[in-house]
């Protein structure tokens, strides 16, 4: 990102939002030399805290850009996995289907990719494939990003904004507000997809499992993170409530135990809920407000916010660098 590296400390930037998009963007900008101040009601953002999280560019557009953003993020997550304190681990596991679905393009390029033998699949599954991919323990990872931002001189303020203009006066505002952009922009194309995970003690799992459930609102996945396992999940389109749903949690547990009986004896530690900020296209673009403020948008990542985080952050930062280069 040579274009981003040209930013100077006198470039003052406010990043609105402290989920994975906001914090990653803030880190990229601060490490490129900008003076960065993050504003958010929740630090870190609850939806990012609730993520599973496995790298994989699911159900997001535009495809060509998503592929590039995802691959850049994958490259960085692989490096981060060398440091256990980041919460990123390269983990082997299986994605399976109850119908003979072909694997997505992105999966076939991952290390260790191969079709599963029938004996590797749980009962009821007809196809599957194995690969190695980054798993991200989100509470640990978001804390790492906050430490990295602090080390680069960035600052953080917990504050609820009524509009993006409330973040000023500032010459540059990065809008990484996720679902909050619905009102702050406002963006009527944005909608929530409610997600719920159950976190349990780890009964000895070292590999992930994920079912390709297509567009179903009932998901099936489990991601081991050392002493804990994150079980999922749900994807309820149009719902943004973050109140725990006991019936949904029971369904998550039942689906996961059916695939991995050892989870039946695991102790439930917590429930995590988030609202995936979803729109037809991920929005990464810059515009100039009437007062001359440069507003760079980076939101609408749906369930792929972690997967696209580094690629989108660098793209967003490069838009600022390009804007400043164009000014007389």
C-alpha positions, 0 to 999 in steps of 0.5 A: 500500500505505497499510496497509503504510506504517504499519509502524514501525521498532520492528516487528521482522521475520525473513524466512526465505528469500532467493529472489525471494519472500523478498528482495522481501518483505524490501524491501517491509517494510523500506521500509515502516519495519519492522526486517528481518532475513533468514535463509537458507542460500543468499543469494540462493536458487539456484532464483531464480538459475536462473530465466529469467526472463520475466513470465507467470503460468503454471500457478498458482492461485488464478486471481483472486489470481494475476491481481492479484498478477501485474498488480501485479508487472508494473506494478513491473517496468515501472518497474524496466526504466527503470533498466538496473542492475536487470537488468529489460528490456522485450523483444519476442518470440514465444510459439508453439505447434505446435497452434493454441492460443489465447493466454492471457488475460494475454498479450492485454493486453500492449503490442504484442500481435498474432497472428504472421504465418505467415512469422514462425513457425519450421518446425513451428509453426502459431500464435503471438503477439507481445508485449512483456514484462519479461525479468529477468536474475536474478543482476543482479536479485537483487543489486539487491534485496540492495542495495535491502534494505541501503539500507533498513536490512535485514540478512542472515544466512546460516544453515540452520534446522531449523525456523521456530522457530529463526528466533526469538525474534521477534514476526513471522516471514515464511516465504518458504522455497520448497521448504524449507517442505516440512520447515520448516512442514511442508507435505506439499502442496508438491513440487518441479518440477526446472528446468534452464537453459543459459546461453550467449554471445549471438550477436546475439539481441534478442528472446525466444522461448517455446514453449507446451509445455503440461504437457510436461517438455521446454520450449523458450525462450530469453531474451536478457540483453545478452551472454548468453542463457538457454536452457530448459528442463525441468519434471520433476515430483517431482524436486528434485535440483540435479545437472546433467544433461548429456543434458537440457542437450544436449536444451535446446541442440538444441531451441533451435538448431532454432528459432534456428540462430545459437545453434549457435555460442554458447559454453556458460557455465554450467548453472543448476538449481532446484526450483520450489516447487509446490503446488495453491494459492500460500500467502499467509496469516498464522497465530499460533503457540502462543507468540504469534509471527505467522507470515506464509507466502509460498511455493508459487509454482511457476514463477511466483515472479518473476511474482508476487513484488511482488504477493505481497510486498505482500499478505504485508506487508499481513497483518502490518499488518492483524494489528497494527491488530487488536491492542489 
